[in-house]
Amino acid sequence: MFDLVTVGHFAVDFITSPKIAFPQPTLGGPPTYTSIAAAKLGAKVSVISKVGKDFHNANLEWLKANGVDLSGLKRVRSAATTKFILTYKNGQRKLQLRNRAPPISTQDVPDSLQTKALHIAPVANEIQRAVIANLRGLTQIVALDPQGFIRTFDEKGNMRPRPWKADQALTQIDIYKSSSREITMITRLKELPLAMRKIRDYGVKIVMVTQDVKGTILLVDDEFYQIPPCRPRVIRDPTGAGDAFIGGFLAEYLKGKEPLWCACVGSAASSFVVEGIGPAVFGEKEETYMRARGIYEKGLKPLGI
């Protein structure tokens, strides 16, 4: 029995920005950041993912050493691992796809899988639609980060946003997390409270929208809350911060903690990730809790919107 299984592709990211003097390929993708953030908080984690023949054994050993079970990872010898070039400049990110591993289908989900929660997190539309309904029958809690469903790529690999017919998928979801831009695209509503309520109306219990340095808006029990960001010691690379957030949130939620505390822990988990390049820095349990308490104990009241 696992606590959390993340479904989506591992990636190899080549990250460039003014703060990175010597860019190097780094391990990425939601299965990396979400899994390790949750594992640092004591969760037993695994993945359902695919990589290619070029996925280094050193990555496998590093993931295992950080508490990630890889029994659901498939290496496809005839394919390449998903690869991205991420370019940060003037506060904006450009995403370019260089390779894409084979899609994740229902055949890749074992019927014997036992887990308390599943987190669906595509990066390049790699999860086939039928998989979501299949996963719903295997666990009590299904979380979703839809970023990979609303991306398409041109012949040069440049990412462009695309519409996504989310109605059927959202009826299968308990916890939703995305950026404000992504929820606007999915709901076609520019006002954030309206967009979040529209997601809630599909039956989603908890809706969270990240807003970079502004923190996160949480909708639970028909009340909105502003979760302030935890302040990192330094900001080197924002890659994976949102994935670490949901990893921290779910690790605490599965312990029966209230959503406000879980969101504060998510904020703390993400604040550590941005201090390193790629998945180089994660907070240990007690230091993550310390940062989370710094915002939770100030008192978080409904926004009244």
N, C-alpha and C positions, 0 to 999 in steps of 0.2 A: 504494500500500500504506500503510494507516494502522497505527499501533501500537495504538490503542484507539478503539473506537466505543461511545458510551453511548446506550442505547435507553431512552427515557422522555420525559415531557413537560417542556419548559420551563414555568416558572410565574412569575407576578407575585405576590409576597408583600407583604402589608401587615402589618408586624411591630410589635407593641406590647409594651412591658415597662417596668418602673420605671427602667431604664437608658437608655431611648430618649426623649429630651425632645420631639422633633418627628418622629413617625412619617411615613414616606414610602413609596410603593410601590417595591419593589426587585426586581430580576431574581433568580429562584431556580430551583429544580428541580435534580435530579442532573446533567443535561447541562451546567449552568453550573459547579457546584462540582467535580464529578469531572473534567470536561474541563480546566478551567483549572489545577487542582492538578497534573494529569499533564503538561500543556503546560509549566508552569514548570520541570519536571524534564527537559524535552527530548523528551517524547513527541509524536508526530504524531497529533492527535486529531480526531475527527469525531463526528457525532450522527445518530441517527434519531429524529425528533421532529416534532410538529405544533403550530402556533400559529394564532391567529385573525387577523382583519383588524386587530385593535386592538394587535397587537404592534409596538412602535415601531421604526422604522428605526434609531434611536440604539442600541437593544439589539443589533441585528445588527452594526452597526459596532464596537461595544465588544467583542463576542465575537470578531469577526475580528481586531481589534487585539490580543487576548489569545491568539491562536494557535488558535482553534477553527474548523475547516472546517465550513461550513454547507450543503454540497451535499446532505445527507440531510434537511434541514429543509423541511417543507411548510407553506406558509401557506394556510389555508382561509378564503377570503373570506367565506363564509356563516356562519362560526363565531366564537366568542370564545376567547381564550387561557385556559388554566387559571389560576385565581386563588384564593389562599388568604388568610384572615385568621389570623395566628398570634399568640396571646396568651400571654405568659409571666408567671406570677405564683406566688410562693412555691415556686419550683423546679419547677413543673408547666407543661405546655404544652397549650393548647386549640387545636384545629385546626378551622377552618370553611372549607368549600369554597363559593366564590361562582360560579365558572364552571368548566366542564371542556371542554377541546378534544376533537375527535373521536378515537376510538380508533386505535391503531397496529395495522395488519393486515399480513398476509403481502405484500400488494401494495405496502406501503410499504418493503419490504426489497429493494433491488436485487440481482438474481442476480450482478451483476458486482462486488459489494462485496468488497474485499480488505482484511483487517485481521488483525493478530496476536491480538487479543483483543476480545471483546464484553462489555460490562457491561449487564446487564438491571436497570433501576431504575425501576419505576413509582411514581407518587405517588398515583394515584387509580384503580387497576385499569384503566389505559388500554391495556395490552398484551394483545392477544388470545392465548389459550392456544396456538394453532397457531404463533404467531410463535417461541416458544422452540425448538421442534423444528426450525424452518426455520433459525434462527440457528446451531444446533449444527452444521449441515452447511457453514457458511461460514468457520469459524475453528477453531483448535486449543484456544483457551482461552475459556471462558464463565464469567463471574462473575455473581453474583446478590445484590441487596439486595431482599428481598421486601416491604418496608414497604407499598407500594401495593396489594399483593394481599390484605392482611389488613385493609383499611379499607372501611367502607361509610359512607354519609352519609344523614342523614334529610332531610326536606323543607326544613328550614332550613339544610342544609349542615353540620350538626354531625357530626363524625366519631365513629364507633363501631367498635370492633374486631369482626372477623368471622372465622369459620373459613375455612381455605383448604385444599383438597385438593391437597397439594404433591407427592405421590408421583411422578407422572409427570414433573413439571418438574424435580425434584431429581436425577433420573437423568441429566439433560442438563448438569449443572453441575459445574465444576471448583473454583471458589472461591466460598464463601458468606460473607456478612457481614450481620449484623443486630444489633439490640439484644437484651438479655436478655429483655425483655418479649415481643418478637416471636418469638424462638425457642421460648419457652414456649408461646405460642399455637399455633405450627405443629406442635410435637412433642407437646404436651399433657403435657410432663414438666417439673416444677418444679426438679429438681436439674440445674444447668447442665452438669456433666460428662456426665450421661446424655443430655441433650438434644443436646449437641454430637456425641456419639458416634452418636446416631441419624441426624443429618444426614450424618455421615461414612459411615455404612453404606450410603447410597444411591450411593456411589462418589465423593463429593466429596473432593477431595484436601486442601483447606485450609478450615478452619472458623474464623471469627472472630466474637466477640461483644463489642460495645462496652458499657461500663458507666459512661458519663459520666465523672465525676471519678476513678473507680477505674482507668480505663484500659481495656485490651482483653485478653480471653483468646483465645489462639491455640492451635488444635489442628492439629498437623502431624506426620506419621510416628508417630502414636499417642502423642504427647507433648503435654502442656499447658504453656503458658508464659503468664506474666503480663507484658504489655507496659505499663509505667507511662506515664501521660500526660506529654507535654511541657508544661511550665508556660508559659502565655502571659504577656505583660507586663500585660495587663488583659483582663477578660472583659466584652464588651459584648453579644454576641449569639451564641448557640450554633447558630443556623440554618445548616445545610449542613456542619457539622463532620464528620458521618459520611460524607457524600459526598466531602469532601476527603480523608478518611482512605483510602478505597478508591482514589481517584485517585492518591494518593501511593504506596500499596502496589503497584498494578498497574504504574505507570510504572517502578518499580525491578525488579519481578518479570519484566517483559518484557526487562530487560537481563541476566537470568540470575542476579540476586542471591538470596541465601538468604532464606527467608520471615521469619526473625527481624529481619534488617536492613530488609526491606521494610515490616514492621509498625512499626518505629521511625520510618521515614520517613513512613508514614501518620499516625502520632501527631504528628509534627512539622508536617506539612501542615495537620492539623486545628487545631493550636494557633494558627496564624496567623489562620485564618478567624474565630475567635471574638473576635479583637481589634477587628474592625470591624462595621459594620451591614450585613447582607447580604453580597454578594460583593465587599466593598471592599478586603480585605486578603488577599494571598497572599504567602507567602515565596518569594523567588528561590532558585535551586538551592543555592547555597553556604550561605545562611543556614538553609535547611531541613535540609541535611546537618549543619550545626553542631548544631542542636537534636537531630537524630536520634542523632548520636554521643554526646550527653550522656547518653542512656539506654542505648544499645547497648554502649558501652564499659565500663559498670558490670558487665556480664556477666549474661546471662539464662539461668537454669538451669531444667530441667524441674520442674514443680510436684509431680510424683510422685503424681498423683491418677488 
